[in-house]
Amino acid sequence: MVETTQEANTAFRRQITIVLMKESESVEDYCIYCNPVDCEKESEDRTTVQCDSCHRWAHMPCIPEGTNQGKLTNEKQEYKCKKCA
């Protein structure tokens, strides 16, 4: 058992956060709807579309029903993710 102060724990957590942020990949390149490693959609289609507002990416099959997914084709169309819509 190691005794420590709340201030020491907070400082250590801050250090861990900084290291993780410096060493991790940019999450902006990941699909905003799924885990990039274990996508729940069993589809070979990994076409992605970028939100015109926040510039985050989404797999076409992962975009929820009811969004402007139906308007998206291979031609450039405006797309906004559920957060920006």
N, C-alpha and C positions, 0 to 999 in steps of 0.2 A: 504494500500500500504506500502510495506516495502522496504526501500532503502538498497542496499548492493553493494559490490564491485565485480568485475569480479574474483579477487583472492579468495574471500570468496565463491563464487559460484563454482569455480573449486575445491577448497578444500572439499566442501560439496559433490560434485559429486564423488570425489575420495573416500570419506568415504562410500557413498552409494554403490559404486562398490565393495569395499572390503567386506562389510557386505553381499551383494548378493552372491559373490563368495564363502564366507565361509559357508553360510547357504543353498546353492543350491545343488541339486544332480549333480552327474557327467554327463555331456552331452555326454561323450565318450560312455556311454552305450545306447544312443538313436540311432535310425535309422538315417543315414546321409541324407536320401532322404525325409523323411516325419516328420510330427509332431507326437511324440509318443502318444499323447492323442487323436488326431483327424486325423488318417491316412486316406488319400483320397482313397486308394485302398480298395474296399469292398470285401475282401477275408478272409476266415477263416484261411488261411495259414499264420501263423506268424513265419515261419521258418526264422532264421536269419543266415547271413554269415558274417565272419569277414575279412576285408581287410588285406592281408598279409603284406602290407607296413605300413599303418598308424594305424592299429589295431582298426579302428572304425567299427561299426556294421551296417548292412542294412537288412531290411525285403526282402526276396526273391521277393515278388510281386512288391516291390517299385523300384527295380533295373531297370533303363531305358533300353529300347530296344537298341540293337546295342553294348552293353557292352559284356563282356564275360559271361553273365548270362547263356547262353545256355550250357556252359561247366560245370556248377555246378550241382552236383547231391548229393546224400547222402554220397558218397565217398569223401574223401578229395581231392579237386582240388584247384589250385591256383586261387585266386580272388584278383583283384585290383579295387578299386572304381574309379569313373570317375576322381576324383582329382589326384589319384596316377597313373592311367593308362598311 
